[in-house]
Amino acid sequence: TTASAGHLLFNAQPFARREVLRLPPSELLPATGGPVVTSQTASDATQVVVELPPMGFAWVPQGTTPPAAPAAKRKSKAAEKEIAIQNELIQVVVSRETGGIRSVYDANQRGNLLSQQLAFRLPPPKPKPGDVWRDPDADAGYSTMVARSVEITAAGPAYHEVTSTGELVDPEGKRTAGFTQCVGLCRGSRVAVLDIELDADVPPRADPWNSYYACRFAWGDESAELRRSVGLTSQATDARNMEAPYFIDIRAAKTRATVLTGGWPYHRRVGNRMLDSLLIVRGESRRRFRLGIGAGLAHPAQHALALLDPPLALERNAPPKSASGWLFHIDAKSVVATHWDTVVEDDRVVGFRTRLWETEGKAGRVHLRCFRAPAAARQIDFAAQRLVDLSVEGDTIAVDFAPFEWLEVEGRW
């Protein structure tokens, strides 16, 4: 490894984001500055917080400062019931009894936004012929989440993490599954990331809506409105069983919590203030899951895409000419990009195409900035046929959006 080596991170989304780069614990700490916000060391990794420009790259040089010894794990009193991790924006409290999240607090609001546990839904007994119909939720039972170990596994200026291990047990005390849950919180982030691993001993039954392993969420306000992702847009819903692979918003009068569902599409509302995100049903082979809990997220589609699309990190022996750079930038946070492609003619790249989606129902003019000035731009249909020419000024293309519109733009160099 040369003295000029490092890691090159690529952000494929056209919005700036802050991410944690995990390096082996033997790595030296890079100097703070440029895209490197801060760094720290833990027992199993060195964590570096990096500011990534929109649809661009950031360089993290090889460090020159040896990492300090990992901070000693806090020894709690026997009576302590919880562990709290926080940054400047949110606080997450993890229960020592269950290993789940007891509460999430927004620094700008009072009161608990959301609680979380893992559970196995135990289906109610099959009705006998002639029985009166009963709501399945009325008789359904759930396993109990019991923690065997809850520890702080990372703590410092860059990143905080609590790891819980334990078991899910049925009402008779029998184990149905083992679990490991890591709750991570990056500096400057409004999203706590949940990495979950389940070791299921008892398989779910055939009915996927009544027998499953789930990540359960609960909130206090029964009048809160639920909004689910339809595509990448946010739409109100009162459905009991719902499909939402990107996010579910829980909006009360003064608070807003968001479950970033990480591509897991199926969810069941239980009562007026609980939500089950289905993880394992009959036939599901996956046992590792990643979800997120957001506090006060104004633009959930961006955070949902960031959770699903982590930056690409490559080791390089030499740095780029610039420590960071961007290719494209959209000035409206309600607009996301769903597709990028090059325009090739005679074996030459002569332009680009992108599909843009307005996700929050806000009509208006949006500006797409490019890394070089386009000679011309036009709006096309999805068969690449011209619809209308677009205004170009310098490196910026102006695009007019209707609410929730999904359209395609072609730029020519």
Sine and cosine of phi, psi and omega as CSV:
sin_phi,cos_phi,sin_psi,cos_psi,sin_omega,cos_omega
0.00,0.00,0.76,-0.65,-0.01,-1.00
-1.00,0.05,0.26,-0.97,-0.01,-1.00
-0.92,0.40,-0.38,0.92,-0.02,-1.00
-0.99,-0.11,0.17,0.99,-0.03,-1.00
-0.96,0.28,0.22,-0.98,0.02,-1.00
0.06,-1.00,-0.32,-0.95,-0.01,-1.00
-0.84,-0.54,0.71,-0.70,0.05,-1.00
-0.96,-0.29,0.86,-0.51,-0.03,-1.00
-0.96,-0.27,0.69,-0.73,0.01,-1.00
-0.89,-0.45,0.74,-0.67,0.06,-1.00
-0.95,-0.32,0.90,-0.43,-0.05,-1.00
-1.00,0.05,-0.04,1.00,-0.02,-1.00
-0.99,-0.17,0.60,-0.80,-0.06,-1.00
-0.99,0.13,0.62,0.78,0.11,-0.99
-0.61,-0.79,0.51,-0.86,0.01,-1.00
-0.93,0.37,0.51,-0.86,0.00,-1.00
-0.46,-0.89,0.39,-0.92,0.02,-1.00
-0.91,-0.41,0.81,-0.58,-0.09,-1.00
-0.74,-0.67,0.34,-0.94,0.04,-1.00
-0.98,-0.22,0.84,-0.54,0.11,-0.99
-0.99,-0.10,0.83,-0.56,-0.01,-1.00
-0.98,-0.20,0.83,-0.56,-0.01,-1.00
-0.88,-0.47,0.32,-0.95,0.07,-1.00
-0.85,0.53,0.51,-0.86,-0.07,-1.00
-0.90,0.43,-0.29,0.96,0.01,-1.00
-0.99,0.16,-0.18,0.98,-0.01,-1.00
-0.90,0.43,0.53,-0.85,0.13,-0.99
-0.99,0.17,0.44,-0.90,-0.02,-1.00
-0.98,0.20,0.77,-0.64,0.07,-1.00
-0.96,0.29,0.43,-0.90,0.02,-1.00
-0.94,0.35,0.62,-0.79,0.05,-1.00
-0.96,0.28,0.68,-0.74,-0.01,-1.00
0.60,-0.80,0.42,-0.91,-0.07,-1.00
0.91,0.42,-0.73,-0.69,0.00,-1.00
-0.96,0.26,-0.24,0.97,0.00,-1.00
-0.99,0.12,0.93,-0.38,-0.04,-1.00
-0.99,0.17,-0.77,0.64,0.02,-1.00
-0.21,-0.98,0.16,-0.99,0.00,-1.00
-0.47,-0.89,0.27,-0.96,-0.01,-1.00
-0.34,-0.94,0.18,-0.98,0.05,-1.00
-0.85,-0.52,0.53,-0.85,0.10,-1.00
-0.76,-0.65,0.01,-1.00,-0.08,-1.00
-0.91,0.41,-0.51,0.86,-0.08,-1.00
-0.90,-0.43,-0.03,1.00,-0.05,-1.00
-0.23,-0.97,0.35,-0.94,0.22,-0.98
-0.96,-0.27,0.77,-0.64,-0.06,-1.00
-0.94,-0.35,0.77,-0.64,-0.01,-1.00
-0.84,-0.55,0.83,-0.56,0.06,-1.00
-1.00,0.02,0.82,-0.57,-0.11,-0.99
-0.85,-0.53,0.71,-0.70,0.10,-1.00
-1.00,-0.04,0.91,-0.42,-0.06,-1.00
-0.98,-0.20,0.79,-0.62,0.04,-1.00
-0.95,0.30,0.28,-0.96,-0.02,-1.00
-0.90,0.44,0.74,-0.67,-0.01,-1.00
0.60,0.80,0.87,0.50,-0.08,-1.00
-0.48,-0.88,-0.40,-0.92,-0.10,-1.00
-0.70,-0.71,0.32,-0.95,0.10,-1.00
-0.60,-0.80,0.62,-0.79,-0.03,-1.00
-0.97,-0.26,0.79,-0.62,0.08,-1.00
-0.92,-0.38,0.96,-0.27,-0.07,-1.00
-0.96,0.29,0.35,-0.94,0.12,-0.99
-0.87,0.49,0.67,-0.74,-0.07,-1.00
-0.96,0.27,0.30,-0.95,0.04,-1.00
-0.86,-0.51,-0.20,0.98,-0.04,-1.00
-0.96,-0.28,0.83,-0.55,0.04,-1.00
-0.88,0.48,0.65,-0.76,0.01,-1.00
-0.93,0.38,0.56,-0.83,0.09,-1.00
-0.94,0.34,0.33,-0.94,0.04,-1.00
-0.87,0.49,0.63,-0.78,0.02,-1.00
-0.82,0.58,0.61,-0.79,0.00,-1.00
-0.89,0.46,0.63,-0.78,0.01,-1.00
-0.90,0.44,0.65,-0.76,0.01,-1.00
-0.93,0.37,0.68,-0.74,-0.05,-1.00
-0.94,0.35,0.79,-0.61,0.05,-1.00
-1.00,-0.05,0.89,-0.46,-0.09,-1.00
-1.00,-0.03,0.36,-0.93,0.12,-0.99
-0.96,0.28,0.42,-0.91,-0.04,-1.00
-0.87,0.50,-0.49,0.87,-0.06,-1.00
-0.99,0.13,-0.13,0.99,-0.05,-1.00
-0.93,0.36,0.73,-0.68,-0.10,-0.99
-0.97,-0.25,-0.16,0.99,-0.15,-0.99
-0.41,-0.91,0.31,-0.95,0.10,-0.99
-0.81,-0.58,0.71,-0.70,0.00,-1.00
-0.91,-0.42,0.70,-0.72,0.18,-0.98
-0.84,-0.54,0.54,-0.84,-0.05,-1.00
-0.38,-0.92,0.38,-0.93,0.22,-0.98
-0.83,-0.56,-0.33,-0.94,-0.07,-1.00
-0.97,0.24,-0.10,0.99,-0.10,-1.00
-0.90,-0.45,-0.63,0.77,-0.05,-1.00
-0.63,-0.77,0.31,-0.95,0.08,-1.00
-0.78,-0.62,0.67,-0.74,0.03,-1.00
-0.85,-0.52,0.79,-0.61,-0.01,-1.00
-0.93,-0.37,0.83,-0.55,-0.03,-1.00
-0.96,-0.29,0.74,-0.67,-0.01,-1.00
-0.98,0.21,0.73,-0.68,0.09,-1.00
-0.96,0.27,-0.38,0.93,-0.03,-1.00
-0.98,0.21,-0.68,0.73,-0.08,-1.00
-0.97,-0.26,-0.47,0.88,-0.14,-0.99
0.99,0.10,-0.09,1.00,0.06,-1.00
-1.00,0.05,0.00,-1.00,-0.02,-1.00
-1.00,0.02,0.88,-0.47,0.00,-1.00
-0.97,0.22,-0.61,0.79,-0.04,-1.00
-0.32,-0.95,0.44,-0.90,0.11,-0.99
-0.79,-0.62,0.79,-0.61,-0.04,-1.00
-0.88,-0.48,0.68,-0.74,0.14,-0.99
-1.00,-0.05,0.73,-0.69,-0.03,-1.00
-0.89,0.46,-0.36,0.93,-0.04,-1.00
-0.99,-0.10,-0.03,1.00,-0.06,-1.00
-0.71,-0.70,0.36,-0.93,0.08,-1.00
-0.98,-0.18,0.52,-0.85,0.10,-1.00
1.00,-0.09,0.39,-0.92,-0.01,-1.00
-0.96,0.28,0.76,-0.65,0.03,-1.00
-1.00,0.10,-0.66,0.75,-0.19,-0.98
-0.34,-0.94,0.54,-0.84,0.16,-0.99
-0.84,-0.55,0.35,-0.94,-0.10,-0.99
-0.54,-0.84,0.62,-0.79,0.15,-0.99
-0.53,-0.85,0.32,-0.95,0.17,-0.98
-0.99,-0.10,0.56,-0.83,-0.05,-1.00
-0.39,-0.92,0.43,-0.90,0.16,-0.99
-0.95,-0.31,0.86,-0.51,0.02,-1.00
-0.99,0.17,0.84,-0.54,0.00,-1.00
-1.00,-0.06,0.90,-0.43,-0.10,-1.00
-0.91,0.42,0.52,-0.86,0.05,-1.00
-0.94,0.34,0.32,-0.95,0.04,-1.00
-0.89,0.46,0.52,-0.85,-0.01,-1.00
-0.91,0.42,0.71,-0.71,0.00,-1.00
-0.93,0.37,0.52,-0.86,0.05,-1.00
-1.00,0.05,0.44,-0.90,0.04,-1.00
-0.82,0.57,0.76,-0.66,0.01,-1.00
1.00,-0.03,-0.15,0.99,0.03,-1.00
-0.93,0.37,0.51,-0.86,0.08,-1.00
-0.95,0.32,0.65,-0.76,-0.01,-1.00
-0.90,0.45,0.67,-0.75,0.07,-1.00
-0.78,-0.63,0.54,-0.84,0.05,-1.00
-0.88,0.48,0.80,-0.59,0.01,-1.00
-0.84,0.55,-0.51,0.86,0.00,-1.00
-0.93,0.38,-0.43,0.90,-0.05,-1.00
-0.93,0.36,-0.54,0.84,-0.06,-1.00
-0.96,-0.30,-0.10,1.00,-0.05,-1.00
-0.94,0.34,0.60,-0.80,0.09,-1.00
-0.90,-0.44,0.27,-0.96,0.00,-1.00
-0.75,-0.66,0.48,-0.88,0.11,-0.99
-0.93,0.37,0.20,-0.98,0.05,-1.00
-0.95,-0.30,0.69,-0.72,0.02,-1.00
-1.00,0.02,0.88,-0.47,-0.05,-1.00
-0.85,-0.52,0.87,-0.48,-0.01,-1.00
-1.00,0.09,0.67,-0.74,0.14,-0.99
-0.98,-0.19,-0.45,0.89,0.00,-1.00
-0.46,-0.89,0.73,-0.68,0.10,-1.00
-0.71,-0.70,0.91,-0.42,-0.11,-0.99
-0.70,-0.72,0.52,-0.85,0.19,-0.98
-0.98,0.18,0.89,-0.46,-0.04,-1.00
-0.97,-0.26,-0.10,0.99,0.13,-0.99
-0.39,-0.92,0.69,-0.72,0.01,-1.00
-0.42,-0.91,0.77,-0.63,-0.01,-1.00
0.22,-0.98,-0.17,-0.99,-0.05,-1.00
-0.95,0.32,-0.30,0.95,-0.09,-1.00
-0.99,-0.13,-0.66,0.75,-0.24,-0.97
-0.36,-0.93,0.63,-0.78,0.07,-1.00
-0.84,-0.54,0.59,-0.81,-0.02,-1.00
-0.49,-0.87,0.68,-0.74,0.12,-0.99
-0.86,-0.51,0.77,-0.64,0.01,-1.00
-0.91,-0.42,0.80,-0.59,0.01,-1.00
-0.90,-0.44,0.66,-0.75,0.14,-0.99
-0.78,-0.62,0.50,-0.87,-0.01,-1.00
0.11,-0.99,-0.44,-0.90,-0.10,-1.00
-0.67,-0.74,0.44,-0.90,0.22,-0.98
-0.98,-0.21,0.80,-0.60,-0.06,-1.00
-0.84,-0.55,0.55,-0.83,0.00,-1.00
-0.99,0.13,0.05,-1.00,-0.03,-1.00
-0.86,0.51,-0.35,0.94,0.04,-1.00
-1.00,-0.01,0.05,1.00,0.02,-1.00
1.00,0.07,0.11,0.99,0.01,-1.00
-1.00,0.08,0.64,-0.77,0.00,-1.00
-0.94,0.33,0.74,-0.67,0.14,-0.99
-0.96,-0.27,-0.42,0.91,0.01,-1.00
-0.23,-0.97,0.42,-0.91,0.22,-0.98
-0.98,-0.20,0.39,-0.92,-0.03,-1.00
-0.60,-0.80,0.45,-0.89,0.25,-0.97
-0.74,-0.67,0.79,-0.61,0.00,-1.00
-0.75,-0.66,0.83,-0.56,0.07,-1.00
-0.94,-0.33,0.78,-0.62,0.06,-1.00
-0.93,-0.37,0.90,-0.44,-0.06,-1.00
-0.90,-0.43,0.59,-0.81,-0.02,-1.00
-0.65,-0.76,0.88,-0.47,-0.04,-1.00
-1.00,-0.01,0.48,-0.88,0.07,-1.00
-0.86,0.51,0.73,-0.68,0.05,-1.00
0.98,0.22,0.17,0.99,-0.05,-1.00
-0.96,-0.27,0.55,-0.83,0.11,-0.99
-0.99,-0.16,0.19,0.98,-0.06,-1.00
-0.85,-0.53,0.81,-0.58,0.19,-0.98
-1.00,-0.07,0.81,-0.59,-0.07,-1.00
-0.99,-0.12,0.74,-0.67,0.01,-1.00
-0.95,-0.32,0.88,-0.48,0.15,-0.99
-0.96,-0.28,0.89,-0.45,-0.16,-0.99
-0.87,-0.49,0.69,-0.72,0.13,-0.99
-0.76,-0.65,0.78,-0.62,-0.01,-1.00
-0.89,-0.45,0.66,-0.76,0.10,-1.00
-0.89,-0.46,1.00,0.02,-0.15,-0.99
-0.99,0.17,0.82,-0.57,0.09,-1.00
-1.00,-0.03,-0.60,0.80,-0.04,-1.00
-0.96,-0.26,0.89,-0.46,-0.01,-1.00
-0.96,0.27,0.54,-0.84,0.09,-1.00
-0.91,0.41,0.36,-0.93,0.06,-1.00
-0.99,0.16,-0.05,-1.00,-0.17,-0.98
-0.95,0.32,-0.51,0.86,-0.04,-1.00
-0.98,0.21,0.96,-0.29,-0.13,-0.99
-0.94,0.34,-0.36,0.93,-0.02,-1.00
-1.00,0.01,-0.10,1.00,-0.02,-1.00
-0.81,-0.59,-0.07,1.00,0.03,-1.00
-0.58,-0.82,0.94,-0.35,-0.11,-0.99
-0.21,-0.98,0.33,-0.94,0.24,-0.97
-1.00,-0.08,0.67,-0.74,-0.13,-0.99
-0.60,-0.80,0.36,-0.93,0.24,-0.97
-0.99,-0.14,0.92,-0.40,-0.11,-0.99
-0.99,-0.13,0.70,-0.72,0.04,-1.00
-0.85,-0.53,0.59,-0.81,0.01,-1.00
-0.66,-0.75,0.57,-0.82,0.04,-1.00
-0.69,-0.72,0.25,-0.97,-0.18,-0.98
-1.00,-0.01,-0.42,0.91,-0.13,-0.99
-1.00,-0.07,0.94,-0.35,-0.01,-1.00
-0.93,0.37,-0.34,0.94,-0.02,-1.00
-1.00,0.04,0.02,1.00,-0.04,-1.00
-0.88,0.48,0.61,-0.79,0.04,-1.00
-1.00,0.00,0.70,-0.72,0.10,-1.00
-0.99,-0.16,0.72,-0.69,0.08,-1.00
-0.79,-0.61,0.76,-0.65,-0.04,-1.00
-0.92,-0.39,0.37,-0.93,0.06,-1.00
-0.97,0.23,0.82,-0.57,0.16,-0.99
-0.91,-0.42,0.95,-0.31,-0.33,-0.94
0.90,0.45,-0.83,-0.56,0.09,-1.00
-0.94,-0.34,0.10,0.99,0.01,-1.00
-1.00,0.02,0.33,-0.94,-0.01,-1.00
-0.97,-0.25,0.86,-0.51,-0.06,-1.00
-0.75,-0.66,0.67,-0.74,0.01,-1.00
-0.91,0.41,0.56,-0.83,0.00,-1.00
-0.55,-0.83,0.59,-0.81,0.18,-0.98
-0.86,-0.52,0.30,0.95,-0.02,-1.00
-0.94,0.34,0.50,-0.86,0.09,-1.00
-0.99,0.16,-0.75,0.66,0.06,-1.00
-0.97,-0.24,0.79,-0.61,-0.12,-0.99
-0.66,-0.75,0.36,-0.93,0.06,-1.00
-0.91,-0.41,0.84,-0.55,-0.04,-1.00
-0.41,-0.91,1.00,0.05,-0.07,-1.00
-0.97,0.23,-0.19,0.98,-0.06,-1.00
-0.96,-0.28,-0.79,0.61,-0.05,-1.00
-0.29,-0.96,0.32,-0.95,0.18,-0.98
-0.74,-0.67,0.83,-0.55,0.01,-1.00
-1.00,-0.09,0.70,-0.72,0.07,-1.00
-0.89,-0.46,0.97,-0.24,-0.14,-0.99
-0.93,-0.35,0.91,-0.43,0.13,-0.99
-0.99,-0.17,-0.07,-1.00,-0.08,-1.00
-0.87,0.49,-0.64,0.77,-0.07,-1.00
-0.83,-0.56,-0.03,1.00,-0.07,-1.00
-0.77,-0.64,0.30,-0.95,0.01,-1.00
-0.52,-0.86,0.87,-0.50,0.10,-1.00
-0.87,-0.49,0.56,-0.83,-0.04,-1.00
-0.77,-0.64,0.76,-0.65,0.16,-0.99
-0.99,-0.11,0.90,-0.43,0.09,-1.00
-1.00,0.03,0.92,-0.39,-0.25,-0.97
-1.00,0.07,-0.10,0.99,0.17,-0.99
0.89,0.46,0.46,0.89,0.00,-1.00
1.00,-0.02,-0.13,0.99,0.04,-1.00
-0.99,0.13,0.90,-0.43,-0.32,-0.95
-1.00,0.05,-0.40,0.91,-0.25,-0.97
-0.95,-0.30,0.70,-0.71,-0.10,-0.99
-0.59,-0.81,0.50,-0.87,-0.02,-1.00
-0.76,-0.65,0.82,-0.57,0.09,-1.00
-1.00,0.10,0.76,-0.65,-0.02,-1.00
-0.88,-0.47,0.91,-0.41,-0.08,-1.00
0.93,0.37,-0.44,-0.90,-0.05,-1.00
-0.99,-0.17,-0.13,0.99,-0.09,-1.00
-0.56,-0.83,0.53,0.85,0.08,-1.00
-0.65,-0.76,0.53,-0.85,0.00,-1.00
-0.66,-0.75,0.76,-0.65,0.10,-1.00
-0.97,-0.25,0.87,-0.48,0.15,-0.99
-1.00,-0.07,0.92,-0.39,-0.12,-0.99
-0.95,0.33,0.80,-0.60,0.01,-1.00
-0.96,-0.28,-0.79,0.62,-0.03,-1.00
-0.81,-0.58,0.85,-0.53,0.18,-0.98
-0.87,-0.49,0.02,-1.00,0.00,-1.00
-0.84,0.54,0.81,-0.59,0.03,-1.00
1.00,-0.07,-0.18,0.98,0.00,-1.00
-0.97,0.23,0.78,-0.63,-0.03,-1.00
-0.98,-0.17,-0.28,0.96,-0.04,-1.00
-0.95,0.32,0.63,-0.78,0.00,-1.00
-0.79,-0.62,-0.04,1.00,0.05,-1.00
-0.88,-0.48,0.67,-0.74,-0.13,-0.99
-0.63,-0.78,0.51,-0.86,0.09,-1.00
-0.76,-0.65,0.82,-0.58,0.07,-1.00
-0.73,-0.68,0.07,-1.00,0.03,-1.00
-0.62,-0.79,0.46,-0.89,0.12,-0.99
-0.86,-0.51,0.86,-0.51,-0.01,-1.00
-0.95,-0.32,0.58,-0.82,0.03,-1.00
-0.89,-0.45,0.89,-0.45,0.05,-1.00
0.92,0.40,0.64,0.77,-0.01,-1.00
-0.99,0.16,0.90,-0.43,0.00,-1.00
-0.97,0.23,-0.45,0.89,-0.07,-1.00
-0.74,-0.67,0.98,0.20,-0.12,-0.99
-0.90,0.43,-0.46,0.89,-0.02,-1.00
-0.88,0.48,-0.64,0.77,0.03,-1.00
-0.88,0.47,-0.72,0.69,-0.03,-1.00
-0.92,0.38,-0.56,0.83,0.04,-1.00
-0.90,0.43,-0.67,0.74,0.03,-1.00
-0.92,0.38,-0.61,0.79,0.01,-1.00
-0.90,0.44,-0.60,0.80,0.02,-1.00
-0.93,0.38,-0.61,0.79,-0.04,-1.00
-0.98,0.17,-0.39,0.92,-0.14,-0.99
-0.81,-0.58,0.97,0.23,0.02,-1.00
-0.91,0.42,0.44,-0.90,-0.01,-1.00
-0.91,0.40,0.49,-0.87,0.07,-1.00
-1.00,0.07,0.78,-0.63,0.00,-1.00
-0.90,-0.44,0.80,-0.60,-0.01,-1.00
-0.82,-0.57,0.68,-0.74,0.12,-0.99
-0.98,0.17,0.71,-0.70,-0.01,-1.00
-0.69,-0.72,0.52,-0.85,-0.01,-1.00
-1.00,0.05,-0.20,0.98,-0.02,-1.00
-0.61,-0.80,0.55,-0.83,-0.03,-1.00
-0.98,0.18,0.35,-0.94,0.16,-0.99
-0.96,0.30,0.13,-0.99,-0.02,-1.00
-0.91,0.42,-0.51,0.86,0.03,-1.00
-0.86,-0.51,0.56,-0.83,-0.01,-1.00
-0.93,0.36,-0.38,0.92,0.05,-1.00
-0.38,-0.92,0.33,-0.94,0.02,-1.00
-0.18,-0.98,0.34,-0.94,-0.02,-1.00
-0.77,-0.63,0.35,-0.94,0.00,-1.00
-0.94,-0.34,-0.72,0.69,-0.01,-1.00
-0.65,-0.76,0.49,-0.87,-0.01,-1.00
-0.55,-0.84,0.71,-0.70,0.04,-1.00
-0.94,-0.33,0.78,-0.63,-0.12,-0.99
-0.99,0.11,-0.13,0.99,0.03,-1.00
-0.96,-0.28,0.85,-0.52,-0.05,-1.00
-0.96,0.29,-0.22,0.98,0.06,-1.00
-0.99,0.13,-0.11,0.99,-0.04,-1.00
-0.95,-0.31,0.77,-0.63,0.04,-1.00
-0.84,-0.54,0.34,-0.94,0.04,-1.00
-0.98,-0.20,0.72,-0.70,-0.01,-1.00
-0.93,-0.35,-0.14,0.99,-0.06,-1.00
-0.30,-0.96,0.63,-0.78,0.12,-0.99
-0.72,-0.69,0.58,-0.81,0.04,-1.00
-0.42,-0.91,0.36,-0.93,0.08,-1.00
-0.99,-0.10,0.45,-0.90,0.14,-0.99
-0.98,-0.22,0.90,-0.44,-0.08,-1.00
-0.90,-0.43,0.78,-0.62,0.08,-1.00
-0.70,-0.71,0.76,-0.65,-0.01,-1.00
0.80,0.60,0.68,0.73,0.04,-1.00
0.90,0.44,0.36,0.93,0.04,-1.00
-0.82,-0.57,0.64,-0.77,0.10,-0.99
-0.98,0.17,0.90,-0.43,-0.07,-1.00
-0.93,-0.37,-0.02,1.00,0.00,-1.00
0.06,-1.00,-0.29,-0.96,-0.02,-1.00
-0.57,-0.82,0.32,-0.95,0.13,-0.99
-0.75,-0.66,0.61,-0.79,0.06,-1.00
-0.59,-0.81,0.55,-0.83,0.09,-1.00
-0.96,-0.29,0.80,-0.60,-0.09,-1.00
-0.88,-0.47,0.62,-0.79,-0.08,-1.00
-0.77,-0.63,0.83,-0.56,0.10,-0.99
-1.00,0.08,0.87,-0.50,-0.23,-0.97
-0.97,-0.25,-0.11,0.99,-0.14,-0.99
-0.84,-0.54,0.21,0.98,0.05,-1.00
0.95,0.30,0.50,0.87,-0.04,-1.00
-0.94,-0.34,0.95,-0.33,0.06,-1.00
-0.97,0.23,0.47,-0.88,0.05,-1.00
0.44,-0.90,-0.01,-1.00,-0.01,-1.00
-1.00,-0.05,0.73,-0.68,-0.02,-1.00
-0.86,-0.52,0.60,-0.80,-0.04,-1.00
-0.93,-0.37,0.81,-0.59,0.05,-1.00
-0.97,-0.26,0.93,-0.37,0.03,-1.00
-1.00,-0.02,0.62,-0.79,-0.06,-1.00
-0.87,-0.49,0.38,-0.92,-0.03,-1.00
-0.95,0.32,-0.26,0.97,0.14,-0.99
-0.60,-0.80,0.39,-0.92,-0.10,-0.99
-0.96,0.30,0.83,-0.55,0.08,-1.00
-0.96,0.30,0.55,-0.84,0.10,-1.00
-0.98,0.20,-0.51,0.86,0.00,-1.00
-0.34,-0.94,0.33,-0.94,0.04,-1.00
-0.50,-0.87,0.45,-0.89,0.02,-1.00
-0.47,-0.88,0.42,-0.91,0.14,-0.99
-1.00,-0.02,0.73,-0.68,-0.02,-1.00
-0.82,-0.57,0.27,-0.96,0.12,-0.99
-1.00,0.07,0.01,-1.00,-0.09,-1.00
-0.97,0.24,0.01,1.00,0.15,-0.99
-0.97,-0.24,0.25,0.97,0.06,-1.00
0.93,0.36,0.40,0.91,0.06,-1.00
-0.99,-0.10,0.67,-0.74,-0.08,-1.00
-0.90,0.44,0.70,-0.72,0.11,-0.99
-0.94,-0.34,-0.77,0.64,-0.03,-1.00
-0.37,-0.93,0.57,-0.82,0.09,-1.00
-0.97,0.23,0.55,-0.84,-0.03,-1.00
-0.93,-0.37,0.48,-0.88,0.00,-1.00
-0.97,0.26,0.72,-0.70,0.04,-1.00
-0.83,-0.56,0.79,-0.61,0.05,-1.00
-0.72,-0.69,0.95,-0.31,-0.06,-1.00
0.91,0.41,-0.83,-0.55,0.00,-1.00
-0.99,-0.12,0.27,0.96,-0.15,-0.99
-0.87,-0.49,0.73,-0.68,0.09,-1.00
-0.95,-0.30,0.78,-0.63,0.02,-1.00
-1.00,-0.09,0.77,-0.63,-0.04,-1.00
-0.77,-0.64,0.77,-0.63,0.04,-1.00
-1.00,-0.09,0.77,-0.63,-0.05,-1.00
-0.91,-0.41,0.64,-0.77,0.30,-0.96
-1.00,0.04,0.29,-0.96,0.02,-1.00
-0.84,0.54,0.74,-0.67,0.04,-1.00
0.88,0.47,0.34,0.94,-0.05,-1.00
-0.97,0.26,0.61,-0.79,0.08,-1.00
-0.88,-0.48,0.87,-0.49,-0.11,-0.99
-0.61,-0.79,0.18,-0.98,-0.02,-1.00
-0.84,-0.54,0.68,-0.73,-0.01,-1.00
-0.88,-0.48,0.67,-0.75,0.09,-1.00
-0.86,-0.50,0.80,-0.60,0.07,-1.00
-0.91,-0.41,0.62,-0.78,0.00,-1.00
-0.88,-0.47,0.68,-0.73,0.01,-1.00
-0.99,0.16,0.00,0.00,0.00,0.00
